């Protein structure tokens, strides 16, 4: 039984604001040393799947450089291994990917060349650990044409997912994509699909009713209900979509909870990544560190409380980092205070800066009110924040901002620089 995995990694990820301005969402750093896509790639190899395609589109350079030839995941193989598939202009209708199903349709030749029996379609922007072999066994036992991984979600979140209704045998009898009414139940699609190859090719290639075949959730799966044997595979482990600023921050903070079920230290299910060689973290004599993840290459001479620091972060004497995520090679100056912020790579925070200050958590960002409205301030990659400035809540500092780009005086909550 030959299984090919296809990882959807081409989305623009606009809900992550400036964090995905210069990179695809799956390549956003997470949990200090990892990237979001590391979890899906590691799930593949830990499940014994070594024939993997990553479908990229939006700003793929960072993602391509991270994956490379796949060696950190043991995917640098002569047979199988990892392939990076990008859209291209061809002689027929190849073009930019219009959706998940269209992306797979444009790469059907890749599937045929692999002579695959099953195709596992995955998302590259979810945080979870899952043994796909169990889903494959379930699929074969049910003699399914397609299997969808599902889990229960809170009722108030059902409008974010495709919601399934199943019979007593786990066969899907109804599928509603992002229902507006909350009367369809709480069994949500995780965006993990397993197809028999002949069924996949047939359903993506046909257009007998004139409907599009652009997205699996909107078009393909609803059209298959009643025509094909579609089953729901129940998953009960840890799974989070970190596609919003709030979810990304909450999930990062949840890593610091000793009762968190996403065990990054599990030797039986290792999360692999591409890592730079850096010296060990160094904690100075006056430093204080509590309930935090500190990566290699960090130098801590101030205070770090309940935060996640990626490799190479420098915290100066007298500086305080609290309830924050700070990415690679950021320099935090003496006496600076960071509170409830997300700071991208290579940022310079000047001495005495107050970043994320005040009690105004509810004034949303003026330009992106749907993304920042809970008090989290974010700083884009490579920004330089001038010394002794006070910056409020729900503020966006765009990438590569220089000191002269900041106005004189304080930056109020909800502003954008």
N, C-alpha and C positions, 0 to 999 in steps of 0.2 A: 504494500500500500504506500504509494508515493504522495507525500503532502508538500504542497508549496504554500508558503506564507507570503501574503502581500500586505505591507504596512502602509496605510494612508498617512503621509507626512507632508502633504502639500498645502495645507490650509494656511491662510494669512494670519489667523489668530488675533483679530483686531480687538477682542475683548481683553487681551493682556496689555493693551495700550503700548507704552514705549518699550516694554520688555520684548515685544515681538516686532519692533520697528525695523530692526536690522537683522533679524533671524527668523526662521520658521519656528512656530510654536514648539514642535517636538525637540528643538535644540536649546530651549531655554534651560539654564542651570536649575537643578533642584536637589535638595538635601545636601548642599555643600559641594560635593565632588562629582555628582552625577548630572546627566541631562535627562529630560523627561522621557525621551525615546529609549533610554537604556533599559527601562523596565520591560517594555515590549520585546526588545531584542533579546534580553536575558530570559524572558519567559519562553521564547522560541527554542533557544539552545538547551535550556534546562528541561524542556519537554521533548527533546530529541528531534527537533525540526531544524535542519541545517540548509534548507533551500529557501532563501528569503529574498524578497524583492522589496525595496523601499521606494515608494512613488512620491517624488518630490516635485515642487513647482515654485512656491513663493520663497524668494531669497534662500536658495538651497546651499549657499557656499559654506556657511558655518556647519550645517548638518552634514554635508558631503565630507568636509575636512574631519569632522568628529568620527564618522563611521569609517572612512578610508577604505581599506581592503577587508575590514571586518575582523582583524586579528584579535583584538581584545575579547571578542565574543566567540572565538574559534570558528569564525565564518570565512576565513581566508583559505578556502578549500578549492582544489582543482575541479572537483565535481560538486555542484551545488554552490554553497557559499552565499555571499550577499551581492546583490546587484542593485545599483541605483538607477531607477528608470524615471526619466524626465520627459515631458511632452515635447513633441517636435512637429514641424510642418512636413507633411508627406504628400504623396501623390493623390491620396484619397481624402478622407475627412479628418485626418489627425490635426489636432490643434490643442490649445490649452484645455486642461481637464475642467469640465463643467460641473462635476460632482463625483461622488465616490464610485458609483456604478460606471459612469463614463470613463473614469480613470482606469478601471479594470478592463472595460471593453476595449480601450485603445491599446491594451497590452495582452490581449488574448493570444497573440502569437508567442509571447514569452511562456505562457502556460502550456500551449501546445508543444513547444520545443522541449519542455521539461517532461512531457509525457506523464503529467500528474493525474492522479486519481481523485484527489481532494484538494480544494483550494480554501485556505484559512485566511479570511480577510480581517485585518486588525487596524486599530487606530494607534497612531504614534504619540498621542498626547494624553494618555491616562496613566495614573499611578496605581499599580496593582501587581500581585503575584498570582499566577494561575498556571496550573498544569493542563496544557491543551490536550494532552494524551487522554485525559478523562473525558473531555468533550468529544474527541474523535471516537472513543469506545461507545459513548452514549449514542452518537450519530449512527454508528454501524448497527448497534443493537436495535434501534428503532427503524432501521431501513429507511432513513430519512433522505430526502432530496436536498434539504437545507436544514441546518440547525442554527439557532440564535441563542447566544448566552444571555441570560436574564438574571435580574436580581430585584428585590423589593426596594423601593425608594419611598421617602416620606410623601404623603398625599399632596402636600403643598408644593412639591417639586415635580409633579408628574407632567406639567406643561413643558418641561425641558427635554422630555424623552419620548421615544416611541413606546407606547404601552400595549402589552399583549394580553389577550384573553386565551386561556388554554382549557382543554378538556381534562378528564381524569388521567389520561395517558400522556399528558404534556404536549399534545398536538395543538398547534396554534390555530384558533378558529376565528380570531379577529385581531387586527393590528391597526392602531390609530397613532399617527405621527403627531407628537406634541399636542395632545388634546386640550382644547380650551375649557371643556367641562371636566370636572373631577369625578366622573361616574364610570370610568373605564378600568378601575382598579389601580394597583400600584406595582404591577410586574413590568419592569422597564427593560428595554433592550440596552445592552452594554456596547453596542456597535461592534460586536465580535460575531462574525458569520462564517459558517462552514458549509461549503457547497460540494456536491458531486460535480465533477468537471462538465459532464455532458449537460446537466441541468443548467449550470451557470452559463455555458456557451449558448444554449438554446434561448434562455430567457433574456440575455443581453442582446442577442442578435435579432430576435423577433420584434416586430412592430405592427402586429396584425390589427390592433385596435387603435392605432394612431397615437397612442400615449408615449411620452418620452421615457427613456431609460437612462436618466441622469443620476439619480440618487437612490441608494438601496432603501433607505427608510421611507422616502416619499413615493417612490414609483415601483421598484422591483418587488419588494416583499409584499406590499398590499395586493399586487397583481398575482402573486403566487398562492395566496391563501385560497384554499378550495380547489386549486388546480394541481398543486404539488404537495408532497408530504413534508410539511414544515413543522419542526419541533422546537421546543424551548428547553435549553439546558440550564438548570438552576445552579447559580453560583452564590456561595454564602461567605466568601472571604472579603478581604479589604479591597475596595475599588473606589477611586476618586477621579473625577474629571476636574483637572486644575486649569480649566480654560478661562477663568475669570480672575481678576486681581484678588477679590475677596477669597475665593476658593484656594488660590495659590498661597496666600498668606496664612489662611486657617490651616491648610494641610501642612505647611512648613512648621507652624507652631505646634501642631499636633504631634509632630515627630519627637518633640521634647517631653511628651507625656509618657511616663514610664509604663502606662497601660496600653499604649498604642500597639495595634496588632500588626502593623507593617514592620516586620523585624528585618532591619538592614544588616544584622549580624548573624543571620541564619547561614551556617556553613553548608546546609543541605540545599539551599536555593540562593546561590550567590548572584547579586546584581553586579554585572560586569560593566566596565566603562573604560574609556581611553583616558589615562592619567599622565600628567607630567611628572617628571622626577623633581621633587622639591624636598628641602630639608624638613625635619620634624617641626611641629608647632612649638613655639617658645613662649613661656609664660614668665613675665618679669616679676621682680621681687615685690612690687607694690600692686600687682594686678589682682583682680578679683573676677572669677569666672563661675557662674552657677547656671545649671539647667540649660546647657548650650551644646551645640555641635560645632567643634573647632577643627578645621581641616589643616592638612599639611601646609607648611610654608607660612602660616599665620604667626604674627608677633603681637602679643597682647601685653601692653604696659598700663592699660586703663582697666575699665570695668565692663564686663560683658554679662548681661542677664537675659536669660530666656531668649536666645537668638541663634541664628544659623549663619556661620561664617565660612565662605568658600575659600579655596587655597589662596595664600598670598596676601590676606587682609592684614593691614597694620593699624593697630589701635594705640594711639599716642597716650602718654601719661595724662591722667586727669579726664580723659574722654570716657563717655558712658554710652554703651550700645544696649538698648532695651527693647524686647519684643519686636525684633527686626530681622530682616534677611539681607545680608551684605555679600555681594558676589566678588569674584576673583580680583585680586590686586588693587582693591580700593584702599586709599589712604585716608585715615580719619585723624584730623589734627588735634593738638592738645586742647583739652577742655571742651571739645565738641560733645553735644548730646544728641543722640539719635533715638527717637521713640516712635515705635509702630511705623517703620518705614521699610521700603524695599529699595535697595540700592544696587544698580547694575554694575558691570565690570569697569575697572579702570577709572573710577570716580575719585576726585580729590575733594574732601570735605575740609574746608579751612578751619583754622583754630577758632574756638569759641562759638562755632555755629550751633544754633538750636534748630534741628531738623525734625519736624513733626512736633510742634509745641502748641500749647494752649488747650482749652477744653471744648473747642468748637468742632465736634466730631460730625455734626449733621449737615453742615453747609456743603453741598456737593460741588465737585469740580465744574466750573462754568462750561468748559468745552466738552467734557466727557462725563456728564452727570450720571449716566447709566453705568459707568465703570468705577468711579470713585465717589462713594457717598457714606463710607463707614469710618472715616478718620485715617485711612492709610495714605501716606504720601510716598510717591515713587520718583526715583531719579534715574534718568536714562544713561546709557553707556557713555563713558568718557567725559561726563560733565565736570566742570570745576566750579565749586561753590565758594564764593569769597568769604573771608574771615568775618566772624562776629555778626552775621546776618541771622535773623529769626524767620523761620519758614513754618507756616501753619499746617493744618490738616487738609487732606484731600487735594494736595498740591501736586502738579505734574511738572517736573523739570526735564525737558527734552534732552535727547542725546547730544553730546558735544557742545553743550552750552559753556561759554567762557565767562570769566568773572565780570567782564564788561557788559554781558548780556543781562545782568541782574539789575533791577531798579534800585535806587538808593532807599534805604530804610527797610522795614520789614515786608515780607511777602505774606499776605493774608490767606486764610483758609479758602480753598476753592479756586485759587489762581493757577495760571499756567505760565511757565517761563520758556 
